[in-house]
Amino acid sequence: MTPDGVTVAQGSFEPLLERVSLRGCIDHWARVRGDAPALLDFGQAVSYAQLSDFVSTCAAELARAGLGPGCRVGVMAAPDVAGARVTLAVTCSCVLVPISVAVPPAELVDLGRIYGLDALVVPPDLPAALREAVLAAGLTVLQYRENALEVLVQGAAPRARSPALAGVALLLRSSGTTGRPKVVAVTHGNLVAMAQKLASPAWFGIGPGDRTVAMLPLHYAAGLKNLLLVPAILGASVAFPPPGAVFAAEAWLARLAPTYLCTTPATLRALVERLSPLEQAARAGPALRFIMCGSAYVPGDLRATAHGLWGVPVLEFYGLSEAGVMAANPPRRPKPGTAGLIAKGELFIADASGRELPPGEVGQIVVRGPSVSPGYVVDQGLAGEQGHTGCLPTGDLGWIDEDGYLTISGRAKEVINRGGEKVFPYEVERALLDHPDVREAAVFGVPHPRLGEGVAAAVVAQPGRAPAVADLTAFLLARIARHKIPHGIQLLRELPRGATGKVLRPRLAELHMQVRPTVLAPDSLIELVVLDLWQRLLKTDRIGVDDDFHDKGGDSLLAADMLLEVERLAGVSLEGFSPAVLTVRAVVDAVADGLPPSPALVTPIKQGTGAPLFFCHGDHAARGVYAHQFAALLGDRRPVFLLDCPKDDARSDVEAVAALYLPEVLRCAAGGAPVFLAGYCTAGLVAWQLAHLLRVRGAKVAGVLMVDTPSLNGGRGFRLLANILRRYGEWVPGRAGDFVRNEAMRGFWSLRRYGPRRVAASLARRAAAAFSGVPAPSGRHARYAELELRYYQRMARFVPPRIDVPLTCLVAEKGTHFDTDPSRWREWVRDLRVLRIPGDHSSCVIRHRAEFAAALVQAIVAQGTAH
C-alpha cells in the first residue's frame, strides 16, 4: 500500500502503458489530424488541435491555482461540448472526480470528504443553492466557460500527494464486494488499455474515423469512459444532442451521423419508445455500424425493435468501474443474450476458493490485466481490499462457454441497478437514519417493469413516532440524488432478521411486493391526458395522479421529454417548472397556471374546406387539450373549430353559453354553408341549444353530434320537474331561492348516479353551506370540484327545445359514469342515429382517440348525406 492510500496490485498494468497518458494521446491526434473534430454538436465543432491548445491553457491555469498531477479535482460538467472539453482538460492535468451538476448541496459536502477533493470546477449556470454550498466548501473553486477556466475562490494549498497518484487519471465510486461505496483509482494506463481492447478487430474496431453520441451522463463511469475518454484516446469524435433531446433520435441521429452508439437497456428502450410510427420509418443512414449496450441484460424484444429501426446489431458488453469493458459481443460474431467475448487472459470464473473453473461452470467473475484499477483509495481509515495477485473478484456470477463468451447469471452484491444507475443501499439507509423519527432502516431492490430494478425501503420508527411516507421522501430529496429515492417506504414494527442478526432483504422485497398501493384516479380530462402520456412513456398503468414520475421509473431526461410533450399538447410554457415531487396533479396545475388568457371563444384548430365542424369541448381546466389530439386524426378535409368555455361562468345556463357562441359561429361559417355541431359530455347540450339558435336565425345545420352526453334532460319527467323548480326558484326570494335554482335540480339528477342515501347527505351539506355562506368541504381537488359543480348545474337546469336537424349520439361502451340512454332524445329531433365508441366516459376521447375520430367522421359523412 502506498503512503497515499492506494493499494497497488502487482502486474496490474504494463510499464509501456503506464507511460502513456490521455494528454499524450490528444497531442498525438492534434499532430496527426489536427483539423479532425474531437467534440461537436449542432452549432460548433472543436478540433483536436483546438482541444490540445485548450488542455494546455487549462493546465497553466490549474498550475497557477496550485493544482497539478495527483491533485483531486471535482468537475461538475454540463452534458455539452464545453463540459466535455473541461472534463478532458482536468483529466490531462490532475485527478478527475466527476460529479453531477444535479447533486444536492448536502451530498456535495459528503462527496468532498469521501474523495478528499482539493478543488472544484463548476459551470457558470450552477443553481444558486448549489453555488453557495460550493463556495462555502473551503476548496479552490474554478469556473469554466466556453474557452476559458478561471479561479473564483482560492482555497487551501492541496495536500501533499504520493508520486503513485501522478499516474491516476480519475476516481470513481464502486460498491466493491461488500455493497459499501468505495473510491476506485483509474490510471491513464488503465484507460489506454481499455481503449486498445475496444479498438481491437476482435471486438468493435473503433478508430479515428468513428463518431459516437454522448447518450449517458458524463459523471457516470460508463458515460465518462466509454463516451468521452476512450474516443479521445482513439482519435474518434464525440457528438452531443440538443439539450433535453437525448431520446428524440429523429432530431439528431441523421444529422450527427454517429458510427456507433453506447448506451444502457433503459436508455435504449426510452429511445425507441419515443419514436412515433412516422418517425420509426426514418433510418440513421449508412454511418451507424452497431449499438453497444451494457449495465444490464438486453431483452430480446428491445434488441429486435432497435435492429428493425436502424438495421444494426445491438451488442451487449460487460464492464465495471474497476476495470472498464472486460467482455463484448463483436459485430461480426455476436451471441445475443451473452455479455460477449471475454478479453483473453483478463477474465476468468473462479470457485469459492479462487480456483479457475472450466468452461460451462458457474462461479464468481474475476478480472485482471492492464485495464484493472490498481486499487481502492483509502478514506477515513477504511482498508483497501485489492489482492496482491493482480486479480479482482467482482462479486458477479457467471460462466464462460466453449467459444469464450461470458453469460451473467446473477449478482452477489446488494447494489441496486436502477435502469443502469447504481444505487448503494448503505448510502440511502444512512440518509434515512438521519431523520429524527427513524430508528432502523433497510434499503433493497425490487423488480421494476421498466428499469429492471427499483429502490424500496423499510423503516422502524422511534418509539411513539409515526413518520409520514411523504415527509420521509421530502427529507431524502434534500440529501440524496432523486434516482436513489425509494419509491416505496414501508413502516414496520421490526425488520426481519436471520440467525446471525443480518437483515433479510429478500424477505423485505417479498413483503413489499405484497402491498398494492392506492392508485388515485384523475379528476379531469387534462389529468387523464397527462396520465395517459405517463403510462405510454413508463409502460405501466399502475400510476395515480399523486404518484411521483421518478418513482415509477422515470429519469431526468425522460421527465424533460415528457414536459416538452405536455407543452406541445397544452400550448403553454413550463420553463422553470421543477417541483420537489413530479406528479400528474403538479403538472396539470402548472399547465392551468400557464394558460394565457383565451383570445376568443372560437379557436380554429384544423384548416380545410367544406362544411365546418364546431366542437364544444366542455373542458374548463385546459381548454380542450384532448380535442387537439383527436382533431389531428380526422381524415376528412373540413375545418374544425373549438368552442372554448366562457370566463366567469359559474352561474351561466346552457342557453346563455350557446347565445355567446352564436355570433362567433355565424361569423366563422359565413357564406350560408351548413355547419356541424358537436359537444362532449354536458357540452353536448350546448351544441343542441346552439343548433336551435342557428335554425331560428335561418342558418343551415347539417347535424348535431353528442359525445357521451347525459340524456336525462330529454325525459318527460325531468323536463317537467326542471320547469317547476325553475319557476319556484324565481318566486322564492334570497338564499332559499338561489338554492332551489342552482342545487335542487342537480340533486334530483344525482339520484340516478349515486342513489338516495349519498345524495341526501350531499344535499344536506350543500344546503347548510348555501344558508351559512361557508363553502361545503370536498374530498376532490378544489379546482375540479368547482368545475364539476358548474357542469352539473348547467346540465340539470336545461330543458332542450325541439330541433329539426339530424342527431347522432356517440355513446361510450363502458358508459356507467352518466346515464346516456340516447332513446330519450328521439321525440325531440328529426332523425336519431347511435354509434358506440370504445372506452368509458373519459377514456373514449383520450385513450381511444383514434377510434373516436373515426366514429366522428362516420357520423359526419352520414349526416352530410342525409342533409
C-alpha positions, 0 to 999 in steps of 0.5 A: 500500500502506498503512503497515499492510500492506494493499494497497488496490485502487482502486474496490474498494468504494463510499464509501456502503458503506464507511460502513456497518458490521455494528454499524450494521446490528444497531442498525438491526434492534434499532430496527426489530424489536427483539423479532425473534430474531437467534440461537436454538436449542432452549432460548433465543432472543436478540433483536436488541435483546438482541444490540445491548445485548450488542455494546455491553457487549462493546465497553466491555469490549474498550475497557477491555482496550485493544482497539478498531477495527483491533485483531486479535482471535482468537475461538475460538467454540463452534458455539452461540448464545453463540459466535455472539453473541461472534463478532458482538460482536468483529466490531462492535468490532475485527478478527475472526480466527476460529479453531477451538476444535479447533486444536492448541496448536502451530498456535495459536502459528503462527496468532498470528504469521501474523495478528499477533493482539493478543488472544484470546477463548476459551470457558470449556470450552477443553481444558486443553492448549489453555488453557495454550498460550493463556495462555502466548501473551503476548496479552490473553486474554478469556473469554466466557460466556453474557452476559458477556466478561471479561479473564483475562490482560492482555497487551501494549498492541496495536500501533499500527494504520493508520486503513485497518484501522478499516474491516476487519471480519475476516481470513481465510486464502486460498491466493491464486494461488500455493497459499501461505496468505495473510491476506485483509482483509474490510471491513464494506463488503465484507460489506454488499455481499455481503449486498445481492447475496444479498438481491437478487430476482435471486438468493435474496431473503433478508430479515428474515423468513428463518431459516437453520441454522448447518450449517458451522463458524463459523471457516470463511469460508463458515460465518462469512459466509454463516451468521452475518454476512450474516443479521445484516446482513439482519435474518434469524435464525440457528438452531443444532442440538443439539450433535453433531446437525448431520446428524440433520435429523429432530431439528431441521429441523421444529422450527427451521423454517429458510427456507433452508439453506447448506451444502457437497456433503459436508455435504449428502450426510452429511445425507441419508445419515443419514436412515433410510427412516422418517425420509426420509418426514418433510418440513421443512414449508412454511418451507424455500424452497431449499438453497444449496450451494457449495465444490464441484460438486453431483452430480446424484444428491445434488441429486435425493435432497435435492429428493425429501426436502424438495421444494426446489431445491438451488442451487449458488453460487460464492464465495471468501474474497476476495470472498464469493458472486460467482455463484448459481443463483436459485430461480426460474431455476436451471441445475443443474450451473452455479455460477449467475448471475454478479453483473453487472459483478463477474465476468468470464473473462479470457485469459492476458493479462487480456483479457475473453473472450466468452461460451462461452470458457474462461479464468481467473475474475476478480472485482471490485466492492464485495464484493472484499477490498481486499487481502492483509495483509502478514506477515513481509515477504511482498508483497501481490499485489492489482492496482491495477485493482480486479480479482482473478484467482482462479486458477479456470477457467471460462466464462460462457454466453449467459444469464450463468451461470458453469460451473467447469471446473477449478482452477489452484491446488494447494489441496486441497478436502477435502469443502469444507475447504481444505487448503494443501499448503505448510502440511502439507509444512512440518509434515512437514519438521519431523520429524527423519527427513524430508528432502523432502516433497510434499503433493497431492490425490487423488480421494476417493469421498466428499469429492471430494478427499483429502490424500496425501503423499510423503516422502524420508527422511534418509539411513539413516532409515526413518520409520514411516507411523504415527509420521509421522501421530502427529507431524502430529496434534500440529501440524496440524488432523486434516482436513489429515492425509494419509491416505496417506504414501508413502516414496520414494527421490526425488520426481519432478521436471520440467525446471525442478526443480518437483515433479510432483504429478500424477505423485505422485497417479498413483503413489499411486493405484497402491498398494492398501493392506492392508485388515485384516479384523475379528476379531469380530462387534462389529468387523464391526458397527462396520465395517459402520456405517463403510462405510454412513456413508463409502460405501466398503468399502475400510476395515480395522479399523486404518484411521483414520475421518478418513482415509477421509473422515470429519469431526468431526461425522460421527465424533460421529454415528457414536459416538452410533450405536455407543452406541445399538447397544452400550448403553454410554457413550463420553463422553470417548472421543477417541483420537489415531487413530479406528479400528474396533479403538479403538472396539470396545475402548472399547465392551468397556471400557464394558460394565457388568457383565451383570445376568443371563444372560437379557436380554429384548430384544423384548416380545410374546406367544406362544411365546418365542424364546431366542437364544444369541448366542455373542458374548463381546466385546459381548454380542450387539450384532448380535442387537439389530439383527436382533431389531428386524426380526422381524415376528412378535409373540413375545418374544425373549430373549438368552442372554448368555455366562457370566463366567469361562468359559474352561474351561466345556463346552457342557453346563455353559453350557446347565445355567446357562441352564436355570433362567433359561429355565424361569423366563422361559417359565413357564406350560408354553408351548413355547419356541424355541431358537436359537444362532449359530455354536458357540452353536448347540450350546448351544441343542441341549444346552439343548433336551435339558435342557428335554425331560428336565425335561418342558418343551415345545420347539417347535424348535431353530434353528442359525445357521451352526453347525459340524456336525462334532460330529454325525459318527460319527467325531468323536463317537467320537474326542471320547469317547476323548480325553475319557476319556484326558484324565481318566486322564492326570494334570497338564499332559499331561492338561489338554492332551489335554482342552482342545487335542487335540480342537480340533486334530483339528477344525482339520484340516478348516479349515486342513489338516495342515501349519498345524495341526501347527505350531499344535499344536506351539506350543500344546503347548510353551506348555501344558508351559512355562506361557508363553502361545503368541504370536498374530498376532490381537488378544489379546482375540479370540484368547482368545475364539476359543480358548474357542469352539473348545474348547467346540465340539470337546469336545461330543458332542450327545445325541439330541433329539426336537424339530424342527431347522432349520439356517440355513446361510450361502451363502458358508459356507467359514469352518466346515464346516456340512454340516447332513446330519450332524445328521439321525440325531440329531433328529426332523425336519431342515429347511435354509434358506440365508441370504445372506452368509458366516459373519459377514456373514449376521447383520450385513450381511444382517440383514434377510434373516436375520430373515426366514429366522428367522421362516420357520423359526419359523412352520414349526416352530410348525406342525409342533409 
